[in-house]
Amino acid sequence: MTLHTWWLFVGAVVLLSGTPGPNMLHILSRSVELGMTRSIAAMAGCLLALVTVLAASAAGLTTLLLAVPGAFEVLRYAGVAYLIYLGIRAWRSEVTPIDVSKGDLPATVSTTALFRGGFAICISNPKLLLFAAAFLPQFVNPALPQAPQFAILVVTFAAIECFWYAVYALGGRSLSHYLGRPAIKRAFNRLTGVIFVGFGLALLKVKPS
């Protein structure tokens, strides 16, 4: 993996993780309900689930790429197609207010319950496994040892995810207010769509040596 490829990965993950999805909205809602400090347990649960899925997916992909000739190219084009699909879907997505009031919890909820809730939200998302299988191989050089490359990608992903958890938790009510405005959400969706498609097309030009 070259430094250029790694920076492409960082750029893509910053966008992917920052997009309001189940994890981020869960962290946002817990921060609004219970405050930044208490929402850390929910962040830890989401992060553990994310790393577990990514690590398991990377282990399986390493075995597959080593065992099946041509598997890398198949996954590479599938990943490009998936990014372009995400871009088109983001551009065409409906503009509806984001509601962070669902699943209200009492202030006395335990730290363990918050951790379990965050873990369950992330681990139960079937799109995460599909994403990991289609996305991670795009940034791996099949001519080099693959396990260390996957390890770098997973650690990088986890670090960026933590950054966005902090942003959503610290933003709290202010961020939920802006995300609930249709005009802002429409502009965000379309910008996200363009960038996703751009990343997909850029990855077509990346030729691992």
LUMTI-168300 format. One record per residue: chain; z, y, x of N, C-alpha, C in turn. Coordinates in Angstrom, 2 decimals. Each point is the difference from the previous one (the first is absolute). Example, Ala and Ser with C-alpha at 12.3 -4.5 7.8 and 13.67 -1.06 7.14 Angstrom:
BEGIN
{atom 'A', {7.80, -5.69, 13.19}, {0.00, 1.19, -0.89}, {0.00, 1.20, 0.90}}
{atom 'A', {-0.72, 1.05, -0.35}, {0.06, 1.19, 0.82}, {0.73, 1.09, -0.77}}
# end
This chain:
BEGIN
{atom 'A', {0.00, -1.19, 0.83}, {0.00, 1.19, -0.83}, {0.00, 1.26, 0.88}}
{atom 'A', {-0.97, 0.87, -0.22}, {-0.05, 1.23, 0.76}, {0.90, 1.06, -0.62}}
{atom 'A', {0.27, 1.06, 0.77}, {0.81, 1.09, -0.52}, {-0.70, 0.68, -1.17}}
{atom 'A', {-1.33, 0.10, 0.09}, {-0.77, 0.58, -1.10}, {0.18, -0.80, -1.29}}
{atom 'A', {-0.07, -1.33, 0.13}, {0.18, -0.86, -1.17}, {1.41, 0.16, -0.58}}
{atom 'A', {0.99, 0.08, 0.88}, {1.38, 0.18, -0.47}, {0.16, 1.32, -0.75}}
{atom 'A', {-0.61, 1.05, 0.51}, {0.09, 1.29, -0.71}, {-0.70, -0.05, -1.35}}
{atom 'A', {-1.09, -0.74, -0.09}, {-0.64, -0.21, -1.31}, {0.98, -0.69, -0.96}}
{atom 'A', {0.69, -1.00, 0.53}, {0.98, -0.71, -0.81}, {1.12, 0.94, -0.45}}
{atom 'A', {0.52, 0.81, 0.91}, {1.06, 0.96, -0.35}, {-0.47, 0.93, -1.10}}
{atom 'A', {-1.21, 0.54, 0.14}, {-0.52, 0.92, -1.01}, {-0.12, -0.65, -1.37}}
{atom 'A', {-0.53, -1.24, 0.00}, {-0.15, -0.71, -1.27}, {1.34, -0.30, -0.65}}
{atom 'A', {0.98, -0.44, 0.81}, {1.30, -0.37, -0.56}, {0.78, 1.23, -0.47}}
{atom 'A', {-0.13, 1.12, 0.71}, {0.65, 1.23, -0.47}, {-0.47, 0.34, -1.40}}
{atom 'A', {-1.29, -0.14, -0.24}, {-0.54, 0.27, -1.34}, {0.43, -1.06, -1.00}}
{atom 'A', {-0.14, -1.27, 0.39}, {0.34, -1.10, -0.92}, {1.47, 0.03, -0.40}}
{atom 'A', {0.88, 0.18, 0.97}, {1.43, -0.02, -0.30}, {0.42, 1.23, -0.80}}
{atom 'A', {-0.64, 1.14, 0.27}, {0.38, 1.22, -0.69}, {-0.46, 0.07, -1.44}}
{atom 'A', {-0.97, -0.84, -0.36}, {-0.49, 0.00, -1.38}, {1.10, -0.48, -0.95}}
{atom 'A', {0.24, 0.73, -1.09}, {1.06, -0.41, -0.94}, {-0.28, -1.38, -0.62}}
{atom 'A', {0.69, -1.00, 0.50}, {-0.12, -1.36, -0.52}, {1.37, -0.51, -0.39}}
{atom 'A', {0.13, -1.30, -0.29}, {1.29, -0.55, -0.45}, {1.16, 0.31, 0.95}}
{atom 'A', {-0.21, -0.19, 1.30}, {1.09, 0.24, 0.95}, {0.45, 1.45, 0.00}}
{atom 'A', {-0.97, 0.90, 0.16}, {0.34, 1.41, 0.12}, {0.61, 0.56, -1.27}}
{atom 'A', {-0.52, -0.42, -1.13}, {0.56, 0.49, -1.27}, {1.39, -0.57, -0.24}}
{atom 'A', {0.24, -1.21, 0.47}, {1.33, -0.58, -0.12}, {1.00, 0.79, 0.84}}
{atom 'A', {-0.37, 0.31, 1.24}, {0.87, 0.79, 0.88}, {0.22, 1.39, -0.60}}
{atom 'A', {-1.05, 0.58, -0.52}, {0.10, 1.34, -0.59}, {0.96, -0.01, -1.19}}
{atom 'A', {-0.13, -1.00, -0.86}, {0.86, -0.06, -1.18}, {1.46, -0.22, 0.38}}
{atom 'A', {0.24, -0.86, 1.01}, {1.37, -0.23, 0.42}, {0.61, 1.25, 0.63}}
{atom 'A', {-0.82, 0.76, 0.73}, {0.49, 1.23, 0.60}, {0.34, 1.04, -1.07}}
{atom 'A', {-0.83, 0.08, -1.01}, {0.25, 0.95, -1.10}, {1.27, -0.38, -0.75}}
{atom 'A', {0.18, -1.30, -0.24}, {1.14, -0.47, -0.79}, {1.32, 0.01, 0.78}}
{atom 'A', {-0.08, -0.44, 1.28}, {1.24, -0.30, 0.72}, {0.19, 0.81, 1.28}}
{atom 'A', {-1.00, 0.74, 0.43}, {0.12, 0.78, 1.22}, {-0.61, -0.71, 1.19}}
{atom 'A', {-0.27, 0.77, 1.05}, {-0.65, -0.50, 1.19}, {0.79, -1.13, 0.67}}
{atom 'A', {1.31, 0.21, 0.20}, {0.81, -0.97, 0.74}, {0.01, -1.36, -0.68}}
{atom 'A', {0.21, -0.02, -1.31}, {0.10, -1.29, -0.70}, {-1.36, -0.67, -0.14}}
{atom 'A', {-1.09, 0.77, 0.10}, {-1.32, -0.62, -0.13}, {-0.41, -0.74, 1.28}}
{atom 'A', {0.76, 0.16, 1.09}, {-0.33, -0.69, 1.25}, {0.02, -1.52, -0.18}}
{atom 'A', {0.91, -0.50, -0.83}, {0.05, -1.45, -0.24}, {-1.29, -0.48, -0.65}}
{atom 'A', {-0.55, 0.79, -0.94}, {-1.27, -0.37, -0.63}, {-1.13, 0.03, 1.02}}
{atom 'A', {0.03, 0.98, 0.89}, {-1.01, 0.08, 1.06}, {0.05, -1.25, 0.87}}
{atom 'A', {1.23, -0.43, 0.37}, {0.15, -1.18, 0.85}, {-0.56, -1.24, -0.67}}
{atom 'A', {0.22, -0.13, -1.31}, {-0.53, -1.14, -0.73}, {-1.52, -0.01, -0.02}}
{atom 'A', {-0.59, 1.16, -0.29}, {-1.47, 0.11, 0.00}, {-0.56, -0.32, 1.38}}
{atom 'A', {0.64, 0.53, 1.04}, {-0.52, -0.18, 1.35}, {0.07, -1.45, 0.44}}
{atom 'A', {1.11, -0.67, -0.31}, {0.12, -1.42, 0.37}, {-1.08, -0.83, -0.67}}
{atom 'A', {-0.25, 0.25, -1.27}, {-1.04, -0.74, -0.72}, {-1.37, 0.27, 0.61}}
{atom 'A', {-0.26, 1.26, 0.32}, {-1.29, 0.37, 0.58}, {-0.22, -0.71, 1.33}}
{atom 'A', {0.99, 0.05, 0.89}, {-0.13, -0.62, 1.31}, {-0.13, -1.52, -0.14}}
{atom 'A', {0.74, -0.58, -0.93}, {-0.09, -1.44, -0.22}, {-1.41, -0.42, -0.39}}
{atom 'A', {-0.60, 0.72, -0.94}, {-1.35, -0.33, -0.46}, {-1.02, 0.24, 1.10}}
{atom 'A', {0.12, 1.13, 0.69}, {-0.95, 0.31, 1.07}, {0.10, -1.01, 1.13}}
{atom 'A', {1.22, -0.36, 0.39}, {0.18, -0.95, 1.10}, {-0.53, -1.39, -0.38}}
{atom 'A', {0.30, -0.43, -1.23}, {-0.49, -1.31, -0.45}, {-1.52, -0.01, -0.08}}
{atom 'A', {-0.57, 1.10, -0.49}, {-1.45, 0.10, -0.09}, {-0.62, 0.00, 1.39}}
{atom 'A', {0.60, 0.75, 0.94}, {-0.53, 0.05, 1.36}, {0.04, -1.37, 0.66}}
{atom 'A', {1.09, -0.75, -0.22}, {0.11, -1.34, 0.59}, {-1.10, -0.92, -0.52}}
{atom 'A', {-0.23, 0.07, -1.29}, {-1.05, -0.82, -0.59}, {-1.39, 0.43, 0.45}}
{atom 'A', {-0.21, 1.31, 0.11}, {-1.30, 0.49, 0.43}, {-0.28, -0.38, 1.45}}
{atom 'A', {1.02, 0.04, 0.84}, {-0.18, -0.39, 1.39}, {-0.49, -1.44, 0.08}}
{atom 'A', {0.62, -0.88, -0.75}, {-0.40, -1.41, -0.02}, {-1.43, -0.15, -0.52}}
{atom 'A', {-0.31, 0.73, -1.08}, {-1.34, -0.09, -0.59}, {-1.07, 0.50, 0.96}}
{atom 'A', {0.24, 1.13, 0.62}, {-1.01, 0.58, 0.89}, {-0.25, -0.88, 1.22}}
{atom 'A', {1.03, -0.71, 0.45}, {-0.15, -0.89, 1.13}, {-0.70, -1.30, -0.37}}
{atom 'A', {0.19, -0.44, -1.25}, {-0.48, -1.32, -0.41}, {-1.39, 0.00, -0.62}}
{atom 'A', {-0.38, 1.09, -0.64}, {-1.25, 0.01, -0.76}, {-1.01, 0.96, 0.63}}
{atom 'A', {-1.10, -0.52, 0.53}, {-1.04, 0.87, 0.56}, {-0.59, 0.91, -1.08}}
{atom 'A', {-0.16, 1.26, 0.33}, {-0.58, 0.93, -0.96}, {0.99, 0.60, -0.98}}
{atom 'A', {1.26, -0.46, 0.03}, {0.98, 0.50, -0.96}, {0.27, 1.48, 0.20}}
{atom 'A', {-0.03, 0.44, 1.26}, {0.28, 1.41, 0.27}, {-1.02, 0.90, -0.68}}
{atom 'A', {-1.28, -0.34, 0.13}, {-1.03, 0.85, -0.60}, {0.09, 0.01, -1.51}}
{atom 'A', {0.30, -1.16, -0.59}, {0.15, -0.06, -1.46}, {1.13, 0.91, -0.46}}
{atom 'A', {1.15, -0.10, 0.68}, {1.14, 0.84, -0.36}, {-0.31, 1.47, 0.27}}
{atom 'A', {-0.74, 0.26, 1.05}, {-0.32, 1.39, 0.34}, {-0.80, 0.66, -1.11}}
{atom 'A', {-1.05, -0.66, -0.46}, {-0.83, 0.59, -1.06}, {0.74, 0.02, -1.34}}
{atom 'A', {0.84, -1.00, -0.23}, {0.81, 0.01, -1.23}, {0.95, 1.19, 0.01}}
{atom 'A', {0.58, 0.28, 1.16}, {0.92, 1.13, 0.10}, {-0.70, 1.33, -0.21}}
{atom 'A', {-1.20, 0.15, 0.57}, {-0.77, 1.22, -0.21}, {-0.32, 0.18, -1.48}}
{atom 'A', {-0.44, -1.08, -0.64}, {-0.31, 0.06, -1.43}, {1.25, 0.37, -0.81}}
{atom 'A', {1.16, -0.53, 0.42}, {1.24, 0.28, -0.72}, {0.38, 1.47, 0.13}}
{atom 'A', {-0.15, 0.59, 1.17}, {0.31, 1.41, 0.19}, {-0.92, 0.87, -0.85}}
{atom 'A', {-1.28, -0.34, -0.04}, {-0.94, 0.77, -0.81}, {0.34, -0.14, -1.48}}
{atom 'A', {0.39, -1.21, -0.41}, {0.43, -0.21, -1.38}, {1.21, 0.86, -0.34}}
{atom 'A', {0.98, 0.05, 0.92}, {1.18, 0.84, -0.23}, {-0.39, 1.47, -0.14}}
{atom 'A', {-0.98, 0.43, 0.80}, {-0.45, 1.38, -0.09}, {-0.64, 0.32, -1.33}}
{atom 'A', {-0.87, -0.88, -0.45}, {-0.66, 0.21, -1.30}, {1.02, -0.02, -1.13}}
{atom 'A', {0.96, -0.93, 0.08}, {1.02, -0.08, -1.05}, {0.88, 1.25, -0.01}}
{atom 'A', {0.36, 0.50, 1.18}, {0.82, 1.20, 0.07}, {-0.74, 1.19, -0.59}}
{atom 'A', {-1.27, 0.13, 0.30}, {-0.80, 1.13, -0.51}, {-0.08, -0.04, -1.52}}
{atom 'A', {-0.15, -1.23, -0.56}, {-0.20, -0.14, -1.44}, {1.30, -0.20, -0.79}}
{atom 'A', {1.12, -0.05, 0.68}, {1.25, -0.31, -0.70}, {0.37, 1.09, -1.00}}
{atom 'A', {0.66, -0.41, -1.08}, {0.41, 0.93, -1.03}, {1.08, 0.94, 0.52}}
{atom 'A', {-0.05, 1.23, -0.50}, {0.99, 0.99, 0.40}, {1.09, 0.02, -1.08}}
{atom 'A', {1.09, -0.70, 0.28}, {1.14, -0.03, -0.91}, {1.25, 0.39, 0.78}}
{atom 'A', {0.94, 0.65, -0.67}, {1.22, 0.42, 0.70}, {0.73, -1.19, 0.58}}
{atom 'A', {0.53, 0.16, 1.22}, {0.80, -1.05, 0.64}, {1.42, 0.09, -0.50}}
{atom 'A', {0.48, -1.09, -0.58}, {1.35, -0.02, -0.57}, {0.94, -0.74, 0.93}}
{atom 'A', {1.01, 0.70, 0.49}, {0.96, -0.65, 0.90}, {1.33, -0.25, -0.70}}
{atom 'A', {0.03, 0.11, -1.32}, {1.26, -0.16, -0.72}, {0.22, -1.42, -0.50}}
{atom 'A', {-0.98, -0.88, 0.21}, {0.15, -1.37, -0.48}, {1.02, -0.76, 0.82}}
{atom 'A', {0.69, -0.89, -0.64}, {0.95, -0.85, 0.71}, {1.22, 0.76, 0.47}}
{atom 'A', {0.53, 0.90, -0.82}, {1.17, 0.77, 0.39}, {1.17, -0.92, 0.33}}
{atom 'A', {0.75, 0.36, 1.01}, {1.15, -0.79, 0.43}, {1.27, 0.83, -0.11}}
{atom 'A', {1.11, -0.63, -0.31}, {1.26, 0.73, 0.01}, {0.38, 0.39, 1.43}}
{atom 'A', {0.75, 1.07, 0.13}, {0.39, 0.49, 1.33}, {0.87, -1.00, 0.74}}
{atom 'A', {0.58, -0.95, -0.73}, {0.90, -0.97, 0.62}, {-0.71, -1.26, 0.49}}
{atom 'A', {-1.35, -0.03, -0.08}, {-0.73, -1.19, 0.42}, {0.31, -0.29, 1.47}}
{atom 'A', {0.10, -1.28, 0.33}, {0.41, -0.38, 1.35}, {-1.15, 0.13, 0.99}}
{atom 'A', {0.36, 0.10, 1.26}, {-0.99, 0.05, 1.08}, {-0.84, -1.27, 0.03}}
{atom 'A', {0.65, -1.13, -0.25}, {-0.72, -1.28, -0.02}, {-1.05, -0.03, -1.10}}
{atom 'A', {0.36, 0.54, -1.17}, {-0.95, 0.04, -1.11}, {-1.18, 0.90, 0.33}}
{atom 'A', {0.26, 1.11, 0.66}, {-1.08, 0.89, 0.40}, {-0.93, -0.68, 1.00}}
{atom 'A', {0.59, -0.72, 0.95}, {-0.80, -0.73, 0.99}, {-0.85, -1.06, -0.69}}
{atom 'A', {0.62, -0.78, -0.89}, {-0.75, -1.05, -0.72}, {-1.13, 0.60, -0.81}}
{atom 'A', {0.27, 1.13, -0.65}, {-1.02, 0.64, -0.81}, {-1.20, 0.44, 0.83}}
{atom 'A', {0.26, 0.62, 1.16}, {-1.09, 0.40, 0.88}, {-0.79, -1.19, 0.51}}
{atom 'A', {0.70, -1.06, 0.38}, {-0.67, -1.20, 0.50}, {-0.88, -0.61, -1.09}}
{atom 'A', {0.52, -0.08, -1.22}, {-0.74, -0.61, -1.11}, {-1.25, 0.79, -0.34}}
{atom 'A', {0.10, 1.34, 0.02}, {-1.15, 0.84, -0.32}, {-1.14, -0.27, 0.98}}
{atom 'A', {0.31, -0.07, 1.27}, {-1.04, -0.17, 1.02}, {-0.52, -1.44, 0.06}}
{atom 'A', {0.88, -0.97, 0.00}, {-0.41, -1.39, 0.19}, {-0.79, -0.53, -1.19}}
{atom 'A', {0.20, 0.62, -1.18}, {-0.68, -0.47, -1.21}, {-1.36, 0.66, -0.20}}
{atom 'A', {-0.43, 0.83, 0.95}, {-1.30, 0.66, -0.11}, {-1.08, -0.90, 0.59}}
{atom 'A', {-0.82, -0.64, -0.85}, {-1.00, -0.94, 0.52}, {-1.08, 0.67, 0.83}}
{atom 'A', {-0.17, 1.31, -0.18}, {-1.03, 0.71, 0.75}, {0.36, 0.12, 1.48}}
{atom 'A', {1.28, -0.11, 0.33}, {0.43, 0.15, 1.38}, {-0.58, -1.10, 0.88}}
{atom 'A', {0.03, -1.25, -0.47}, {-0.53, -1.11, 0.78}, {-1.50, 0.12, 0.16}}
{atom 'A', {-0.68, 0.37, -1.09}, {-1.45, 0.20, 0.07}, {-0.33, 1.11, 0.99}}
{atom 'A', {0.76, 1.07, -0.07}, {-0.22, 1.12, 0.91}, {0.20, -0.43, 1.45}}
{atom 'A', {1.08, -0.72, 0.27}, {0.28, -0.42, 1.38}, {-1.11, -0.90, 0.52}}
{atom 'A', {-0.47, -0.92, -0.82}, {-1.03, -0.94, 0.44}, {-1.34, 0.69, 0.25}}
{atom 'A', {-0.29, 1.02, -0.79}, {-1.29, 0.68, 0.13}, {0.02, 1.13, 1.01}}
{atom 'A', {1.16, 0.61, 0.20}, {0.09, 1.23, 0.77}, {0.33, -0.22, 1.46}}
{atom 'A', {1.03, -0.79, 0.28}, {0.46, -0.15, 1.39}, {-1.07, -0.49, 0.97}}
{atom 'A', {-0.83, -1.00, -0.38}, {-0.98, -0.51, 0.98}, {-1.01, 1.04, 0.47}}
{atom 'A', {-0.18, 1.10, -0.77}, {-0.98, 1.00, 0.39}, {0.32, 0.62, 1.37}}
{atom 'A', {1.28, -0.05, 0.38}, {0.44, 0.71, 1.19}, {0.36, -0.94, 1.15}}
{atom 'A', {-0.34, -1.25, -0.14}, {0.33, -1.00, 1.02}, {-1.24, -0.38, 0.78}}
{atom 'A', {0.13, -0.02, 1.32}, {-1.10, -0.44, 0.87}, {0.09, -1.52, 0.15}}
{atom 'A', {-0.96, -0.75, -0.55}, {0.08, -1.47, 0.04}, {-0.13, -0.57, 1.40}}
{atom 'A', {-0.47, 0.81, 0.96}, {-0.16, -0.49, 1.37}, {1.29, 0.06, 0.79}}
{atom 'A', {1.04, 0.63, -0.56}, {1.29, 0.14, 0.68}, {1.06, -0.79, -0.76}}
{atom 'A', {1.15, -0.27, 0.63}, {1.09, -0.68, -0.73}, {0.33, 0.76, -1.28}}
{atom 'A', {0.02, -0.72, -1.10}, {0.09, 0.68, -1.30}, {1.44, 0.24, -0.46}}
{atom 'A', {0.92, -0.90, 0.34}, {1.38, 0.17, -0.46}, {0.60, 1.34, 0.44}}
{atom 'A', {-0.15, 0.41, 1.29}, {0.55, 1.30, 0.39}, {-0.65, 1.17, -0.75}}
{atom 'A', {-1.29, -0.12, -0.28}, {-0.69, 1.07, -0.73}, {0.54, 0.11, -1.43}}
{atom 'A', {0.17, -1.14, -0.66}, {0.56, 0.02, -1.35}, {1.42, 0.56, 0.02}}
{atom 'A', {0.77, -0.36, 1.03}, {1.37, 0.50, 0.10}, {0.02, 1.53, 0.09}}
{atom 'A', {-0.91, 0.55, 0.80}, {-0.09, 1.46, 0.13}, {-0.36, 0.63, -1.35}}
{atom 'A', {-0.93, -0.61, -0.72}, {-0.42, 0.54, -1.29}, {1.15, -0.04, -1.01}}
{atom 'A', {0.73, -1.09, -0.04}, {1.10, -0.13, -0.96}, {1.10, 1.02, 0.31}}
{atom 'A', {0.35, 0.14, 1.28}, {1.04, 0.98, 0.37}, {-0.45, 1.42, -0.31}}
{atom 'A', {-1.26, 0.30, 0.28}, {-0.54, 1.33, -0.30}, {0.05, 0.27, -1.51}}
{atom 'A', {-0.42, -0.99, -0.76}, {0.01, 0.14, -1.46}, {1.42, 0.26, -0.49}}
{atom 'A', {0.96, -0.75, 0.50}, {1.39, 0.15, -0.44}, {0.53, 1.39, 0.34}}
{atom 'A', {-0.35, 0.51, 1.19}, {0.48, 1.32, 0.40}, {-0.57, 1.09, -0.90}}
{atom 'A', {-1.28, -0.10, -0.32}, {-0.63, 1.00, -0.88}, {0.57, -0.10, -1.41}}
{atom 'A', {0.23, -1.23, -0.46}, {0.60, -0.19, -1.32}, {1.37, 0.66, -0.07}}
{atom 'A', {0.81, -0.17, 1.05}, {1.32, 0.65, 0.04}, {-0.11, 1.51, -0.08}}
{atom 'A', {-0.98, 0.55, 0.70}, {-0.21, 1.45, -0.05}, {-0.24, 0.46, -1.43}}
{atom 'A', {-0.87, -0.71, -0.72}, {-0.31, 0.40, -1.37}, {1.17, -0.24, -0.95}}
{atom 'A', {0.79, -1.04, 0.25}, {1.21, -0.19, -0.80}, {0.87, 1.24, 0.10}}
{atom 'A', {0.17, 0.50, 1.23}, {0.85, 1.18, 0.21}, {-0.59, 1.22, -0.70}}
{atom 'A', {-1.32, 0.15, 0.07}, {-0.64, 1.14, -0.66}, {0.23, -0.04, -1.50}}
{atom 'A', {-0.23, -1.16, -0.60}, {0.17, -0.13, -1.46}, {1.47, 0.16, -0.39}}
{atom 'A', {0.90, -0.57, 0.79}, {1.42, 0.10, -0.34}, {0.51, 1.43, 0.16}}
{atom 'A', {-0.40, 0.68, 1.08}, {0.44, 1.37, 0.22}, {-0.65, 0.96, -0.99}}
{atom 'A', {-1.25, -0.31, -0.39}, {-0.70, 0.87, -0.95}, {0.65, 0.01, -1.36}}
{atom 'A', {0.49, -1.20, -0.40}, {0.72, -0.12, -1.27}, {-0.69, 0.65, -1.18}}
{atom 'A', {0.74, 0.83, -0.70}, {-0.48, 0.60, -1.24}, {-1.21, 0.92, 0.22}}
{atom 'A', {-0.04, 0.70, 1.11}, {-1.12, 0.92, 0.25}, {-1.31, -0.78, 0.12}}
{atom 'A', {0.03, -1.11, 0.74}, {-1.19, -0.81, 0.17}, {-0.42, -0.62, -1.33}}
{atom 'A', {0.94, -0.47, -0.78}, {-0.35, -0.60, -1.30}, {-0.63, 1.04, -0.92}}
{atom 'A', {0.45, 1.25, 0.11}, {-0.57, 1.07, -0.82}, {-1.47, 0.23, 0.35}}
{atom 'A', {-0.30, 0.07, 1.30}, {-1.39, 0.24, 0.41}, {-0.89, -1.19, -0.33}}
{atom 'A', {0.51, -1.22, 0.21}, {-0.80, -1.19, -0.29}, {-0.29, -0.14, -1.49}}
{atom 'A', {0.82, 0.65, -0.83}, {-0.20, -0.08, -1.44}, {-1.02, 0.98, -0.54}}
{atom 'A', {-0.54, 0.89, 0.84}, {-0.97, 0.99, -0.46}, {-1.41, -0.58, 0.09}}
{atom 'A', {-0.70, -0.10, -1.16}, {-1.33, -0.66, -0.02}, {-0.99, 0.58, 0.99}}
{atom 'A', {-0.06, 1.33, 0.16}, {-0.98, 0.60, 0.90}, {0.23, -0.44, 1.44}}
{atom 'A', {1.27, -0.04, 0.41}, {0.32, -0.42, 1.36}, {-0.30, -1.48, 0.18}}
{atom 'A', {0.34, -0.79, -1.01}, {-0.25, -1.43, 0.11}, {-1.49, -0.30, 0.05}}
{atom 'A', {-0.81, 0.73, -0.77}, {-1.45, -0.22, 0.02}, {-0.56, 0.32, 1.39}}
{atom 'A', {0.42, 1.13, 0.56}, {-0.47, 0.37, 1.33}, {0.45, -1.02, 1.04}}
{atom 'A', {1.24, -0.48, -0.13}, {0.52, -1.00, 0.93}, {-0.80, -1.29, -0.10}}
{atom 'A', {-0.28, -0.44, -1.24}, {-0.75, -1.24, -0.21}, {-1.38, 0.08, 0.64}}
{atom 'A', {-0.66, 1.13, -0.18}, {-1.37, 0.12, 0.51}, {-0.03, 0.13, 1.51}}
{atom 'A', {0.96, 0.72, 0.56}, {0.09, 0.07, 1.45}, {0.28, -1.38, 0.59}}
{atom 'A', {0.93, -0.73, -0.64}, {0.32, -1.35, 0.44}, {-1.22, -0.90, -0.06}}
{atom 'A', {-0.76, 0.10, -1.09}, {-1.20, -0.81, -0.16}, {-1.01, 0.24, 1.10}}
{atom 'A', {-0.24, 1.26, 0.31}, {-0.96, 0.35, 1.06}, {0.46, -0.54, 1.35}}
{atom 'A', {1.29, 0.13, 0.29}, {0.51, -0.45, 1.29}, {-0.05, -1.52, 0.12}}
{atom 'A', {0.33, -0.72, -1.08}, {-0.08, -1.46, 0.02}, {-1.43, -0.46, 0.31}}
{atom 'A', {-0.96, 0.58, -0.69}, {-1.40, -0.37, 0.24}, {-0.40, 0.35, 1.43}}
{atom 'A', {0.47, 1.15, 0.47}, {-0.30, 0.40, 1.37}, {0.55, -0.98, 1.02}}
{atom 'A', {1.24, -0.46, -0.22}, {0.58, -0.99, 0.91}, {-0.80, -1.30, -0.04}}
{atom 'A', {-0.41, -0.41, -1.19}, {-0.77, -1.23, -0.12}, {-1.30, 0.08, 0.78}}
{atom 'A', {-0.72, 1.12, -0.15}, {-1.26, 0.19, 0.73}, {0.24, 0.11, 1.51}}
{atom 'A', {1.11, 0.65, 0.39}, {0.30, 0.13, 1.42}, {0.25, -1.36, 0.63}}
{atom 'A', {0.65, -0.89, -0.75}, {0.32, -1.33, 0.54}, {-1.26, -0.84, 0.20}}
{atom 'A', {-1.07, 0.30, -0.76}, {-1.23, -0.72, 0.22}, {-0.57, 0.25, 1.39}}
{atom 'A', {0.34, 1.15, 0.57}, {-0.51, 0.35, 1.32}, {0.87, -0.53, 1.14}}
{atom 'A', {1.17, -0.51, -0.35}, {0.90, -0.52, 1.02}, {-0.44, -1.41, 0.37}}
{atom 'A', {-0.44, -0.18, 1.21}, {-0.49, -1.31, 0.47}, {0.95, -0.53, 1.07}}
{atom 'A', {0.90, -0.93, -0.38}, {0.92, -0.55, 1.01}, {-0.81, -0.64, 1.13}}
{atom 'A', {0.45, 0.21, 1.23}, {-0.71, -0.59, 1.15}, {0.50, -1.39, 0.29}}
# end
